[in-house]
Amino acid sequence: MSTTRTSVRLGLAGLRAHKRRFAGTFVAVLLGVSFLTGTMVMGDTMRAGFGKLFADANSGTDTVVRGADEIKTSGQGARRPVPTDLLAAIREVPGVAAASPDIEGAGQLLGSNGKKIENRALTTAGNWIDDPTLNPYKLVEGRPPRGPGEAVINRGAAKTGKLRVGDTTTLRAPDPVRITVVGVATFGGADGSGQSTYTGLSLADAERYLMPKPGEATTIKVRAGPGVSEQQLTERVGRVLPAAYEAITGTQASDEAESSTAGAFLTVFTSLLLVFAGIALLVATFSIHNTFAIVVAQRTRENALLRALGATRRQVLGSTLAEAVVVAAVASAVGLLGGIGIAAGLQALFPAIGFPFPGGSLRIHTLAMVLPLAVGLLVCAASAAMPAVRAGRTAPVAALRETATDNSGASGRRAIIGAAMAAVGVTLTVTGVAGPTVALTGGGAVLTLAAFVVLGPVASTVAVRVLGAPISRLRGVTGALARRNALRSPKRTAATATALMIGVAVVSLFTVLGASLKTTMDRTVDRSFAGDIAISTPLYGPGSTGLSPKLAPALARLPQVADTVGLGKGVADVDGTGRKLTVTDPAALSRLLDLGTVHGSLTGLGEHGLAVSRKEADKHGWRPGSAVTLGFADGRRVPFTVGAVYDRADLTGDYVISRAAWAPHHVQDEDTLVAVALKDGVSTTVGKAAVTEAAAPFGGPDPQTKSEYAKSAAAGIDTFLTLIYALLALAVLIALLGIANTLTLAVHERTRELGLLRAVGQTRGQLRAMVRWESVVVAAFGTAGGLGLGAFLGWALVRATDTTGTGAFSLPPLPLAVVVLVGVAAGVLAGWRPARRAARLDVLRAIATE
C-alpha cells in the first residue's frame, strides 16, 4: 500500500512540475472521448426520439391486419393488399370499437413553384382516416378531404413547399394528380414523420391512385373498446381472418415501422461515427505514446536519482502510470461534458439542414458515460505502458550521465519482423482481391497497416533523408539542421508521423474509393446506356417517388424522338429468396440499353417469359427454355420460362419481365428510369427541350443528357465523401497536436543546444525556420506514407468488392494533390507554436541549462 501511495505522490509531483508537457495528451484524450461520448448520446437520443414519435403517433391503434407473407429484398419489401370487405367481420369481433382501412403508397408532393419538395426521407400518400384515434396525423389547420382532388398535407411539407390551405398543386403518385390543399396536419406532434412528406387523400382517391383496384388497402387498423387489451383484441381478430392474413398488435406495428423507417439508418449512421471515433482514438494512442516516450527519455536522470535514493522499479513505473491515469481521468471527464455538448449541438444543427433528428431532451444513458470514460483511461494507460516500463528499468548509474535524450534507432530485428508482416499482409490483400474476398482483403489490409507501423522507424531514416534533401538545398544550413534533427531519433519521428499517416491513409482510401465509384458509374452509363436523354429517380437514398409509366409512351410520340423505354421495379420470390425485378418493354430495352451478348430472344417474352443475367443463370444452371417459378406478393406462384440470358446487368438488374407479366401482381406501378433516343439530326439541346416540355404534365421530372445522367447517378458519392472528410478532420487534428507536442518537448530537450546555436550567430528567424522545417519533414513523411497506404488499400477495396467485373480503379490526381498540400501545410501549422517558443529562449539561460 505504501508503494502505491508513493507512486501516486511521485506521479502527482511530476505532473505539477511538468504539467505543460502533457497538454497535447490532455487535448488528444479530450477530443477522442468527446467524439465517442457525443456519438453514443446522439444515438441514444435519436432512438428514444423516434421510438416516442412512433409510439405516440400509433398509441390509438391496438391491432393491425395485414398480409401474412412478405417478400423481402435489400431496401424493398412487399405484402399482399388487404381486402376491405374484411371490415364487416372485424367490426363484429367482441371488443372492437372501431376499424378503418389504411392505404399507404408513394406520392411525391410538388411545392408552390412546381418543383418536387426536397427531403431526405420517404415521400408518402394515403387515405385520410376520420377516426382521430386511429389516425397518426392530427389536423392543426383546415379540414379533412371530402371529395375528389382534396388533400391534407403534413406541416413540414407545407413549410418546405410554401403551401397553404386553398393552394393547388400536383401529387406524383406516380401519375400526376392535381390536388387542392384543404388541411395541414402534424405527426405525433411533429411536423412530419422524420423528414418525410405526407399527402392524405379521400378513401376513393387513395384507392384509385395508390392501389391496384378498389376495395383493397395496405392494412386495416383496429381500436379496442374499454377493458380490452391490445393482445386480447389481436388474438380475437386473428381468429376471423383468412389464412393469407394476420393480425399483430399496435405496439409490434409501431416497433416495425420505427425499425424500417429509422432503425437501419440509425445503425449505419452511429456505426459510421463509432468507426471514426475509433480512428481518432487510435491516432490519439500514437500521440500519447510518443509524449510519454519523450518525457521518460528526458527524465532518465531524474528517474535514476530516484532509484539511487531507494525508489523501487515498481514505484518509478507506478509514478509514470499514475501521471497517465490522472491526465486521462481529468481529460475524459471533461470529454464527457464535451460529448454532451456535441450531441446537443448536432440535435439543433441537423434539423436546420434537413437531416432527421427528432426533438426532445437528450438521453444520457449510463453506458454512454461509463464506456467513453473507460476507453479514455484504457487508451492513455496502454499508451504509457511501454514508456513506464522503460522508466522502471532505469539504472541508478544513469544519474551520472550528462544527457537524457532519446537517440534510439531502428533495430535489425524490427526491420525483419516488419518486412515479414508487410509481405504476408500484401500477399493476403492481393489474394483476397483475386478472389475476390472482402474478408481476406480486410485481414491483409489490417496486417499491412500494422507492418507500416512496425517499419516506421526503419523507413523514417530513408524517408527523411529523401524528403529533407530539397529542404536542405532550398534553406541551406537551416534546412540541413532541420533534417538532422528529424533524423536524431527514428523511433520518435516514426511515432509522430504515424498518427498523421493513419489519418491521411483513411482520407486517401475514401478519396480513391469515391473516384473509383464515379469512374465506374461513368463507364457503366457510357457502355450500357445507348440513349441520348435520361429521366431518372435518385439512385442514392429515398426522397423521390418513381415516374409515371405513361411518360415513356407520351415521349415516344414526339417528332424529335426515335425510341423510348421505361424501366420499372418489382419484387418476386425466386427459390425462396426475394429478388428485384425490372419491369419494362423487353424489345425496346434491347434497343436503348446495351445488354452485351444475349442468348435467346427478348422480343417474345410475353406474359410468362423471363430474361436473366448471365450471373444468375450460371448460379442456378438456367438457359433459354428453363422453367422458373416466381412467387408474387399477392400470393400467386406463376410458372415462367427463361426466354433470354444477357451478359450486362449494369442498369437492368438480374431479372427482367414484361409489363404484361407484372400487371396482375403490382400494387403501384412506377418507373425508375426512362431512356430516350433522339432521331438522326436532332441535337441534344433541341431534343432535351422538347422532352422537358412534354414531361411537364407528369410532375415536371428533370430530363438529363447522357453525361448529366452519369454525373447525377454519382452525386451521392460526393455528399458521402464530404461527411467522411468532416469526420476525419478530428483524427487529423489530433495528429497535428501530436506533432506540435513532440516538437515542444524536443525544444525543451534541446534547450542548451538551441542556446549554443544562438550564441554562435543563428538568428531568431533561422531558429524558427529550423523548427518549422523539422515539422514539415515529419509531416511530409507521414503524408507520403499515408498516401501510399491509402492508395493501396483503396485499390484493394475496389477490386475486392467488384463481383461483376465492371469496377474501375481510379487515382484522382487533384484531390490527392490537395491531400498532400494539406499534409504539408499541417506540418507548418503544427510547428508554428514550438518554433515561436524556441525563438524566445534567453541565450544565456539556455546555455546554462543542464
N, C-alpha and C positions, 0 to 999 in steps of 0.2 A: 504493500500500500504506500509506503514511504517512497519507494522507487517511482511509482506512478505520480505521486504528488510532486516529486522533484522534477520529473519530466515535464509536467504541466507548467510548473513555475518557470522552468527554463524556456519552454516554448513561448509563454506569455511575455517573458522578459525579452526574448528575441524579437517578437512582434512589436513590442513597444519601441525597441531600439531601431528596428529597420522596417517600420510599417509601410513606408513608401515603396519598398521593393515588391510588395505583394499587391500593389494597386491593380496591375494587369490581371493577376489571378482573380482578384475580387470581382472585377468587371466581367471577366470571361464566365465565371460561375454564375454571376447575377443574370447575365443575358441568356445563358443556356437554360437556367431554371425558370426564368420569366417566360421564355418561349414555350417550354414544356407545360408549365402551370396554366398559361393562357390557353393553350390548345385543349387541355383537359377540361378546364372550366367552361370554355366556349362549347365544347362538345356536349357536356352535361346540360348546359343551359338550353342548347338547341333541341336536344332530345326531349327535355322536360317541356319546353315551349310548344313543340309540335305535338307532343303527346296530349297536353292540355287542350290545345286548339282542336284536335280531332275528337277528344273525349267530350268537350263542351258542346261542340257542334252536333254530335250524334247522341247526345245524352238522352234524347227523347225516343230514340229507336231501340226497341227491345229485341226485335228479331228481323233478320234479313233473309229473304228467299231468293235463291239464285240457282244457276245451272250447277249440277253436281261435279261435272268434269271440266278441267281446264287444260288447254293446250298451251304449254309454255315454251317460249323461245327467249333468247337473250334480248331483254328490253321490251318484250311484247308478249302478251298473253290473251287468250280468248276463251269465253264461255258461251254456251248457247243462250239465247234470249229466253225470258220467262213469259209464257202466255198470260195475258191479263185476265183471261176467263177463270184463272185460279183464285181471283179475288173473292168470288162468291163463296167458295168453300172455306177460304181462310177467315173470312169475316164471320162464318158460322162457328168457328172454333171457340169454346168457352174461354173467357179471359181476354179476348181480342177487343180492344177499344177502338182501334182504327187501323186501316191498311190502305196503302196507296202505291200505285206503280211509280217506279223511279227509272227514268230514262237518262242515260249519260252517253255522250259521244263527243267527237272532235268538232270544235267550232271556233274558227279564227274571227275575232271581232275587229272591225276596222274602226279607226278613230275618225274624228271630225274632219281630218284632212284627207280622208280616203286611203290612208296607208294603214297597214296592219299595226296593231298595238304591240310594241316590242316588249318582251318579257322573257324571263329565264325559267319558266315552268310550263305546265300544260295549258292548252287553250281548250276549254270545255264548253259544252252546251247541254241543256237538258230540259226536262219539263218542270215548271214551277209547281211545287207541292203546296196545296192550300192548307193542309193541316200544319199549324205553326210548330207543333212539337216534333213532327217527322222531318220538317224542312230544316236543314242546317243553315240556310240563308234566312236572314231576318230583314224585312223591309225597313229602311230608315227614311225613305223618300218615295213619293208616288204611290202606285197601286199595283196589284198583281196583273199579269197578262190575261185578258179575257177572250180576245178574238185573234184572227189571223194577222200575222205580222207584228204583234205586240211582244215586247220582251222586257225582262228585268235584267240589269247587269250589275256586277259587283262594284263596290265603291272604288277599289283600286283601279279597275279598268276605266271607270268614269273619269277619274283624276288624270290618268296617263293619257287617255284618248281625248280628253277635253270634251266629254259628252255630258249632256244634261237631259233631264226629263223633258220629253217633247221632241228631242232631236231624232233625225232619221239617219240610219247608217246601213252598212252591209255586214252580214254574217256569212262567212265561208264555211259551209257545212257538208262537204266541200263545195257543193253547188252554191252559187251566190243567192242569198236570201235578203230581201230588203226588210228591215225591221224598224219599228219605232220604239224608242226607249220610253217606257211608261213607269219604271220604278228603278230604284237603286237599293242594293242590299249589302249586308255585311255577312261574313262567315265566322261564326263563333266569336263575334265581337270585333274581328279584324277586318281589314279592307278586302281580304280575299284569302283563299287557301294558298298560303305562301305568296308567290309572285304570279299565280295563275290568273287567267281571265275566265269569267263565267257568264253565260247568257241563258237566262231562264225563259222558256217559251211556253205557250199553252200546250196542253197534252196532245191536241190534234196536230199542231205544228211539229212537236217533238217526234211523234210517230211518223209523220210524213218525211221529215228531213234527216232524222237520226237513226231510224230503224228500218229493216228491210221491208216490213209490211205493217199495217195497222194491227192492233191487238197484241203487240209484243212490247216488253220492257226489258231494261237491263237487269233490274231486280225488283222485288216488292218489299217495301218497308212496313213493319207491323209495330203497333204500340200496344202495350199491355194495359189492362184495366187495373183498378185498385186491388192490392193484395196478391197480385200475381207477379212472380219474379220473372226475369228475362229467361232464365234457364227453364222454368216450367213452361212458359209460353212457347219457347223454341221447340221443346220436346212435343208439345201438343200440336203445333203447326206442322212439324216434320211428319206426323202420322198421317196427315191428309194429303201429302204431296205425292205425285207420281215418282217412280224410281229415278228419273232423269234429273230431279231437282232436289235441293237440300235446303235446310233451314239452319242458320248459325245465329249466335247471339249478337246483339248490337255491339257489345264490347269486343268480340272477336273481329267483327267487321271493321270497327274503328282501328284496332291494332293492325289489321292487314292494310287498311288504307294508309295509315301512318307509315308502315314499313315500305309500301310500294311507292309512296309519294316522297318520303324524306329518308327512309331507312338506308337505302343503297347510297344515296347522296352523302348522308352523314358519315357512313362507314368509310367511303372513299376519301371524303374531304378530311376527316380527322386523322385517318391513316396517313394521308399525304403530309399533313402538318407534323405528325409524330415522327415520320421518317426524317423530315428536315430538322426537327428538334434533336433527333439522334445525331445527325450530321454536325449540327452546331456543337453538341456536347463532345463529339469525337474530336473536332477541331480544337475545342477548349482543352481537351485532355493533353494534346501535344504542347499547347501553350503553357499549361500549368506545370507539366513535367519539366519543360525547359527552364521555367522560372526557378523551380526548386533545385534542379541540377546545377544551375549557375550559382544560386545562393549557397548551396552546400559547398561547391568548389571554392567560393570566395571566403567561406567561413572555416576552411580547413584548419587554419592556425588557431582560430577561436575554439573549435571543437577539440583540437589536440591539447590545448591548455586545460580544457575541462577534463579531458581524460587524464592529464598529468596530475590534476588536483584531486583525482579519485572518482570521477564520474564513470559509471559503467557504460559499456556499449549500449545496453538496453536503455539507459537514461538518455544518452545522446540521440539514439534512434527515436525514442519516445518524444523527445522535445521537438524534433522536426515534424513528426506526425501530428503532434499537438498543435503546432502552428498551422498545418494544413487543415485540420479539423475545425479550428477556431475560424479561420478565414472562410472555409466552406459553410460553416453554420451561419455566420453573420450574412455572407453573400446570398446563401439560399433563402434565409428568412426575408431579406429584402427582395429577393427574386420572386418569392410567393406574392408579395404585395404588388410587385411589378406585373406579374402574370394576371392578377385580378384586374389591374388597370388596363392591360392589353385586351382582355376579354370584354371589359366594359366599353372600351373604345371601339372595338370591332362590332359590338352589338349596336352601337349608334351609327357606325360608318356604313355597314353593309346595306341596310335598307335604303340609305341615301343613294347608293349606286345600283339599286335594283337587285340586290343579292338577298335571297331568302334568309332572314334571321328573325324569328318570332319575338315579340315583345315580352315583357315580364322581367322580374328581378333575376339577378344572376344566381345560378345554382352552384354552390360551392360544397362539394362532397368531400368526405374525409380523405378518400383515395387521392383526390386532386391536390391535396395539401401534403399528405404523407409521402407519396411516391416521388414528386419532384425534390422534396427535401432530402429524402434518402438517396436519390440519384446524385444530387449535388454533393453530398457528403462522400458518397462512394467514388465519384469521379475524381474529386480533389484528393482524397486519401490514396486512391490507387495510383494517381499521377505522381504523388510524392513518395510512394513506397520505395522505389529503387534508389532515388537520391537519399532517402532516410537511411536505408541500409548502408549505403556508402558512407554516410556521415557517422554511423555507428562503428564502422570499421577503421575510422581514423586512428592512427597510432600516435601515442603521446610525443614521439620524437619529431612528428611533423610540426610541432610548435617552434622548432629551431629553424625551419625553412624560411627563406626570405619572401618567397612568392606564394600566392594561393590562387592561381588562375587555372582554368580548365583548358589544357592544351592537348586533350586526348584526341587521338586519331582513330582511324578505322582499322580494325584488325583483319588479318587474312582469313580468319575463321568466319567472320561476319560476311566477307566477300563470297566465300564458298557457299555458305548457307543461303545467302540472298540470291546468288546465281542459280542454285538448285531450285529454290522456291519459284523464281521467275520462269525457269524452264518448264517446270511442272504446270504452273499457272497458265502460261501461254499455250502449252500443249492441250490442257483441258479446255481452254476457251476456244481454240481453233477446232478441236474435236467436236465440241458442242455446236459450233457454227456449221460444221459439215453435216451434222445430224439431220435437221437442226434440233437441238435440245436446249431449251431455255435453262433448265436446272443445272445441267453440266456447264453451260456457259457462265451462269451466275457463280457457281463454285470456283471456276477458273478465274473469274474476274476478281473475286474476293482474295484469292491466293496471290494474284498478280499485284493487287494493291498492297498486300502485306509484304510482298517482295520489294516493292518500291520503298516502303518504309525501312526495311532492313538494309537495303542497299544505299539508303540516303547518304550516310557518311562516306561511303566509298565513292559514290557518284559526285558528291559535293566538291571534292578536290579538283576533279577534272572539269566539272561544270563551271566552277568559279573561275578557274584559270581561263577557260574559253570565253565565258560571258564577260569576265572582267578585263580581258585584253583590250577591247575597243575603248573602255573607260580609261585604262592606263595611258593609251596613246592620246586620247582626247584631253584628259585632265592632267597629264604629266605625273609629277611626284604625288600630288594629292590623290589621283586615281590609283596609282600603284600602291600607296599606303592603304587605301580603302580595300583593294583586292587582297592584300596581305593580311589585313585584319579579318576578313571573311574566311581566309584560309587557316587561321590560327587553330580553330577547333572544328574539325569536320563534323563531329557529332552535334555540336551546338548549332552550326549553320544548317545541318540537315534537319534537326528537330524544329528549328524556327521556320524553315521553308516548307516542311511537310504540312503544317497546318494550312498554309496558303495553297499548297499543292492539291490537297483534298478538295477545298472549295472550288478551285479553278477546274479540277478534273470533273466534278459534278456539273458545273456550268458548261464546260466543253461537251460533255456527254449529251446533255439535253439539247445543246445547240446543234450538234451533229445529228441527233435523232430527229429534231424538228425539221432541219433542212432535208434530211433523207425522206421523211414522210411527205414533205411538199414536192420533192422531186418525183417520188413515186406516184403521187396523185397527178402531177403534170403528165408523166409518161402514160399513166393509165388512161386519162382522158384523151391524150393525143393519139394513142393507138387503138382505143376501143370506141371512141365517140366519132362517128362518121358524119354527124350533122353539123349545121352551121350555127344554130341558135338552141339554147337550152333554157328551160324554165324548171326550177327545182325547189324543193323544200330543204331546209338546213340539214346537213349530214351530221353535225355535232350538236347533240343536246336537243331538248324539247323546245317548244316555243312557237310552233307553226303547225297549222292543220295542212293536210295534203291538198292537192289540186283536183279540180273537178274533172272527172273522166270525160266530160263533154268538151273540154278545152281542146284536146288534140284534134277531134273531128272538125271543130269550128275553125282552127287554124289551117287545116288541110284545104279548106275552101278558098283561101286567099289566093289571088292570082300570082303573088310573088313566091308561093310555097310549092315545092315539088312533092314533099312527103312529110308525114309526121307519125310519131308513135308515142303513146303514153305508157309508162311503167307504173303499175300499181303494186300493192303489197297485200299479202295474206299469210295465214298460218295453217299448217296441217300437221297431222301426226304421221310420221314415216317410221315404221318398225319400232314403235314405242317412244320415239323422240320427236319433240316439236321442231319443225323446220319452217323457215321463212320461205314464202313463195313470191315469185314475181309474176304479176298478172298483167298480160299485155296481148297485143296482136302479134303472134309469133312471126308471121310473114313480114310485116312492116319492121319488126325488131331486127331481123337479119339484114334489112336494107340500111338501117340507120346506126346500128352498133356492130362492130367487128367482133364476132364470136370465135374467130380463128377457124380451125378446121372443124366442120360439122359432119358427123356421121349420121345418116338418116335424113329426114326431111322435117323442117319447121313449118312448112306450109299446110300440112294436113293434120295438125294436132286435134282440132275439133273439141268436142266436149269431154273426151276421155283420153286425150293424148297428153303426154308429159315430156318435156325436154329437161335433161340433167347435165350438169357439168362433168367433165372427164374425171375430176377428183372423186365425186360421189359415185359415178358409175363404176370406177375401179374399186372403190371401197365396198360396194355391195355386189359386185360381179354382174352389173347390168350391161345390156347392149340394146340397140334398137330392136324392138319386138318383145322385150322383157315385160312381165306383168308386175305392177306395183299397186298396192292398196294404200290409199290416202284416207286418213280419218279427219273429219272436219269438226269444228266446234259445235255444230248443230246436232252432233251425234251420229251422223251418217258416215258409213265407210264405203268408199266408192272405188271400184277397180279401174286402174289406168294402165295404159300401155306406153312404154318408153318409145317415143317417136324419133327423138334425136339426142345425140350426145355431142356437146360442144366443148372446145378447149378453153376459151377465155370467159371467165365468170366475173371479171373485174367490176362491171356495172350492173350485171343482170342477176348476180347471185347464183346459187347452185340448182334451183328448181324453177322452171318456167311452165305456166299453164295459160290457157286462153281465157279471155273474159267470159266466154260462154260456159267454160268449165267451172269458173269461180262464181258466176251469178247466182246459182241456187244456194250458196253457202255464206255469202258475205253479209255482214251487218251494215257497215257503212263503207261504201266503195269510194276509193280515192286513189289518185296518182301521186307519186313522189318525184317523177321526172317526166317532162315532155320534151322530146327531141324533135327538132325541125330542120329539114333540109330545104334550102332555097333553090329556085330554078336557076339554070345557067344564065349568066349575065346580070343577075340581081346581086347588087353589092350587099355586104353585111350591114352597112349603115341603113340602107333603104329597107332591107328585109327586117331588121330589128325594129325599126319604126313602125312598120306595118303590123308586126306581131304584137308589139306593145299596145297599139290601138285596139287590135282585135281581142286582146286578153283583158282589157279594162273592165268589161262587164262581168268577168269571172272573179272579181275581187281585186283586180289590179296587181297580179303577181309580176315579178321583175324578170323580163327576158334578159339573157346574157349571151354574149358571144362565147365561142369555144374557150378562148383564153380566160375570159372573165369567169366562166363556169369552173375551170380548173382552179383559179385563184380563190374563189369563194368556197370551194369544197375544202380547201386547206386553211380557211380563215381561222377556224377554231384552234389550230396549232399555235398561231401567234399569241392568242389570248392565253393559252395554257403556258407558253414559254414566259410570258410576262409575269404570270403568277409564280413560276418556278424561280425566275431571277429575283423577284422581290423576297422570296423566302430564303434564297441562298445568300442574299446580301448580309444576313445576320452572321452566317458562317465566315464570310469574307471579312466582315468587321472584326470578329473575334480573332481571326488570323492576323489582321493588321495590328490589333492590340498586342498580340504575342510578339510580333517583330519589334514594335515600339518598346515593349517592356524589356526584351532581350537587349536591345541597344542601350537602353537606360542603365541596365545592370552592367553592361560592358563598359560604359563610360565611367561608372563608379569604380569598376575593377581596374581600369587603365588611367586612373586619375594622375598618378605620378608620371606615367609615360606621356600623357597629354600635356602636362605641365612642362616636361622637358622639351617637347616639340615646340611649344610656345616660346620657351626660353631661347631656343636656337634660331628663332626667326619665323616660325609659322604664324600667319595672321589668323584672326578670328574667322574671317571668311573662308580661308583654306581649311580650318578645323571643322567648320560647319559642313563644308562641301565633302570632306573626307567621311564624316559620319553619315551624311545623306547618301553618298555613293555606295557606302557599305550596305546600307539598307536596300538600295536599288539592286545591287548584286544578289543579295539574298532573295529579294522578291522576284528577280528575273529567274533565278534557279527554280524557285517554287512554281512560278508561272509556266516555265518551259516544261518542267516535269508534269504538271497538271494538264497542260495542253496535250502532250503526247499520250498520257494515260487516258485522258477523256476521249481523245480521238479513237484510240484502240478499242476502248470499251464500247464507244458508240457504234463503231463498225461491227463489233461482235453482237451487240444487242439487235441491230438492224438485221443482220444475217440470221441470227438465231430465231427471230420472230417472223421471218419471211417463209411461211409454209407454202405459198403459192408460186414462188419463184419470180414474182413481179417487183419485189422490193429493190429500191435503188439507193446505194450508199452515196452520200454527198458531203463534201467538206466545204462549208460556206466560207470563202476567204475573208469577206468583210466582217461578219460577226466574230470570227476567230481572231482577226486582227484587232478588233475592239477589245476582246478579252485580254490580249497581250498588252495593249496600251493601258488598259485599266490596271492590270497587274503591276506594270512598271510604275504607273502614276501612284499606285497604292504604296509602293516602296518609298517613293519620295515623300508622300504624306506621313507614313509611319516614322520616317527618320527625322521629321521636322523638329519635334519637341526634344528628342535626345540631342540633336545637333545644336539646338539653341542652348540647351543646358550645358553642353560641353564647352561651348564658346564663352560662357560666363565664368568659367573656372578662374580663380585667382592663381596666377602663375606661381608665386612663392609658396602659397599654401599647398598647391598641387604637388610641387617638387618635394615638400616636406612630408607628404602623406606616405605612410608605410602600408 
